[in-house]
Amino acid sequence: MDLNKFDALTRAVADRRSTVKGGAAAIAGLVGLKAVTATVAAEDAVVVEGNRGPDKKCNKKSQCGKGLKCSDKGKCEYKGRNCGKENYTCRRGSDCCGNLVCEGKRCVEKI
């Protein structure tokens, strides 16, 4: 094999290696980007949710429904007497105070 053919062959192999490495890096980057995007989207969905009911897990107040706060224990709980006032978030009738009932996840006056 003459020297020119050998040089051409080594350049071709080097070009293929760098192409393969570049392609692999690009694929890894896209996979990583997709994972980061999915994580950010999931976190955004959690923050925007804002309607978690009593005893549901939370990280901040904005995740809990109306009349609820995020406790030190990481759960949504009522701000006051441990029951919901009118239009507060609820899951069942016992979540609401007095003569209020739980309808459509809100404490409403019993008619």
C-alpha positions in Angstrom: 0.0 0.0 0.0 1.5 3.3 -0.9 1.7 6.3 1.5 -1.1 8.4 -0.2 -3.6 5.5 0.0 -2.7 4.9 3.7 -3.1 8.7 4.5 -6.5 8.8 2.7 -7.6 5.7 4.6 -6.6 7.0 8.0 -8.3 10.3 7.3 -11.5 8.5 6.3 -11.4 6.4 9.5 -10.8 9.5 11.7 -13.7 11.3 10.0 -16.0 8.4 10.6 -15.0 8.2 14.3 -15.6 11.9 14.9 -18.9 11.6 13.0 -20.0 8.7 15.2 -18.8 10.4 18.4 -20.6 13.6 17.4 -23.7 11.7 16.6 -23.6 9.8 19.9 -23.0 13.1 21.7 -26.0 14.7 19.9 -28.3 11.8 20.8 -27.2 11.8 24.4 -27.8 15.6 24.5 -31.3 15.2 23.1 -32.2 12.5 25.5 -30.9 14.6 28.4 -32.8 17.7 27.1 -36.0 15.7 26.8 -35.6 14.5 30.4 -35.0 18.0 31.7 -37.9 19.4 29.7 -40.2 16.6 31.1 -39.1 17.4 34.6 -39.6 21.1 34.3 -43.0 20.6 32.7 -44.0 18.3 35.6 -42.8 20.8 38.2 -44.8 23.6 36.4 -47.9 21.4 36.4 -47.5 20.9 40.1 -47.1 24.6 40.8 -50.1 25.6 38.6 -52.3 22.9 40.0 -53.4 24.9 43.1 -56.4 22.7 43.9 -55.1 19.9 46.1 -57.5 18.9 48.8 -57.0 18.3 52.5 -54.2 15.8 53.5 -52.7 15.9 50.0 -48.9 16.2 49.7 -47.5 19.7 48.9 -44.3 21.7 48.9 -45.8 25.2 48.9 -49.0 27.0 49.7 -49.8 27.6 46.0 -50.3 23.9 45.5 -53.2 23.7 48.0 -56.8 24.6 47.3 -58.7 27.7 48.6 -58.6 27.9 52.4 -55.8 25.5 52.7 -52.1 25.9 53.6 -49.1 23.6 53.1 -48.2 22.5 56.6 -44.7 21.8 58.0 -45.5 18.1 57.5 -45.8 18.6 53.7 -49.6 18.2 53.5 -52.4 20.6 52.7 -54.5 21.4 55.7 -57.2 24.0 56.7 -56.0 27.3 58.0 -58.6 27.5 60.7 -60.8 25.1 62.7 -59.7 22.0 60.7 -62.7 22.3 58.4 -63.6 24.2 55.3 -65.7 27.4 55.1 -67.9 28.3 52.1 -66.1 27.8 48.8 -63.1 26.2 50.4 -61.6 23.1 48.8 -62.9 19.7 50.0 -62.9 16.0 49.2 -65.9 14.8 51.2 -68.7 16.3 53.4 -66.8 15.9 56.6 -64.2 18.3 55.3 -66.7 21.2 55.5 -67.8 23.2 58.6 -71.3 23.3 60.0 -74.2 22.9 57.5 -71.9 23.1 54.5 -71.6 20.1 52.2 -68.9 19.1 49.7 -70.1 19.5 46.1 -67.7 19.7 43.1 -64.7 19.8 45.4 -66.0 23.0 47.1 -67.8 23.5 50.4 -71.2 24.9 49.7 -74.3 25.7 51.7 -76.8 22.8 52.1 -80.0 23.6 50.3 
